[in-house]
Amino acid sequence: MTLPTLFKDPSARAWTGVGAAAVALFAVAPLALSDFRLGLLAKYLCTAMVAVGICLAWGRGGLLTLGQGVFFGLGGYAMAMHLKIADAGPGNLPDFMQLYGTATELPWWWRPFGNPLFALAATVLLPMAVAAILGSFIFRRRVKGAYFAILSQALAAAFAIWLIGQQATTGGTNGLTDIQGFFGYDLDDPVNQRMVYFVIAAVLLLLIVLVRQLMHSRYGELLVAVRDSEERVRFLGYDPANVKLVAYVVAAGTAGLAGALFVPAVGIISPAMIGIVPSIEFVIGAAVGGRASLAGAVLGAIGVAWAKTALSEEFPAAWTYFQGLLFIVALAFLPGGLVSLAGIVRRRRASHGSGDAGGNMDGGRDGDAGGRADGDTVGNAGEEKAPAVPLGGAV
Amino acid sequence: MTVILGQTFTGISIGAVLLLIALGLSLTFGQMNVINMAHGEFIMAGAYTTYVLQKSISGAGVSLLVALPVAFLVAGALGALLEWVLIRRLYLRPLDTLLVTWGVSLMLQQLARDIFGAPNVQTRAPDWLTGNITVIGGDDPLTFANSRLFILALAVAAVVALSLALRLTSLGRRIRGVVQNRDLAEVSGISTSRVDRTTFFLGSGLAGVAGVALTLVGPIGPTMGTNIIIDAFLVIVVGGIGQLKGTVIVAFALGVMQSVLEYSTTVSVAKVLVLVAIVAFLQWRPQGLYTLRTRSLV
């Protein structure tokens, strides 16, 4: 296979991308970055995991979930509860419970998390179960579009407020802090911090591969069909509610896993990381990179998280303005994200040649997800009036 | 007994604030299917307008009454500007509008922080609003705060004015026409883009009035809008689109429910219970309490 044909074949292109990412994450980054920067990168990669789920649910399914923080938090708290119990040692209460002094023994719903296997399973299964219950209620009754977005956001608000209210058992506003060990490894040791980074990088790559396969399966096609015209899919004999439910549940699972791995990487989980604002920040990374493209969403999430650290350290006010501008520019003027720029340039060139501006609908079908983001109408489920013009053409 | 009545009254006054906010949202969401996250910041703009006016006009009572129309104009102008610059480009992509206006709201919050400082500020309520009215005297008194009664009156006035305007004026007829069938309104010679901008002005202006009302019950700060806007959106979702009566009923119902549940449990548990109740309600009426019946599938 020669190089040009390699880059025409979408599957080969995707595997090349994953290979390049693996080299960057496992070889380049550990050598080039200091321990501190590598720790930050580990945090960004957790954000990228959430973006993988958002890419599936929102980019491909049109489900704007503004409540991913809830699932991130469920995974994070499940992991942190286990680590706190392990830190305290058998028979002892976690430090913050001793501090508040109200409880004399572990609350009943803390106890199962003492078992490492239960806690690990819960980090993924608990968010998925919550998403499945909530999603089946919402999607079956055809609550969709903006209504779904608002409900998911209200969920994030309610969950954060509930956590803050349960000071004695969840640590309240402070959250679960000062986590020392990770399944027997001391997290203060830089070597173990590196190990956590490698685990996070491996899980992220695995998630990308899994979700990519899901996107390119029959199911993935069906999901895009539901996004673009739910009623037609229903007339064809499918149940759109189930299709959406799967995407929502998978997205919840990836967010839960991200939260679980975020805890050993950062050493804290608190309501401030899962409320309305962080939930919507998970979305912006995917939107900037390209919501319908895995590569775009992941790189966008890492890029925005990096920009936040870099800018907000020195100019906190400037960061807020910049973030606001990011939302406006990325969504109003570049809905396909940065990955769609290449396609737009290509179409501009092609239309200059043929004199047929904006009419080239095939532009989006030339390969993998990156091409599709600018070819189809994006994130517009249930909007029959949407014009059959590629959104990228509006720029 | 009086405790329950008192909680119910508190709930009704919470509902009145929600109603003032949700009225504007119901206009813009109902007509243009636009979710304006910056609506909360228009509330903030109204509140800061009150603050600035009170600084420049000495009498608290006069400045409050002056603030009502001024805040309406300030917030309305902001809304019309937002519609003209951004939202009219996004009418076919309602979900993207949500995120774009979120970006706008972030910037407005930061702007408020830069102008007025990050800490909350307070306004002084005029003397005629500081007292209480005693409804039931005796050992176990039931009192209503004047400021909350004022907000309730303001909300009722806004509903009456808006429904009369929608029913009787020619602008109201055009707005109803566009809400019911945008394409048909367009081919009948209504300039839908002009109606859209006017509606946005009205809806945002109502947010400014809500901001004035909020200064009577709480502090003014850059994030004051974000905290209450989600509840107002839930009112719209549950109330249904396109008709005022759903918004009115649901705003008061949610306010009373929140207040009574808060009393019998805690604030945080009440929030969760209200949300559960809303999801359960949507199982029964997925389109909300009242909807326009159309033959379209979507």
Interface residues (C-beta under 8 A of the other chain):
Chain A: G62 L64 L66 L134 F137 I138 R141 R142 V143 G145 A146 Y147 A149 I150 L151 Q153 A154 L155 A157 A158 F159 I161 W162 L163 I164 G165 Q166 E230 E231 I276 I280 V283 I284 A287 A317 T320 Y321 Q323 G324 L325 L326 F327 I328 L331 A332 P335 G379 N380 G382 E383 E384 K385 A386 P387 L391
Chain B: F29 N33 I35 L86 R89 L90 L92 R93 P94 L95 D96 L98 L99 V100 W102 G103 V104 S105 L106 M107 Q109 Q110 R113 D114 T226 I230 F233 L234 I236 V237 T266 V267 S268 V269 K271 V272 V274 L275 I278 V279 L282 Q283 P286 S296 L297 V298
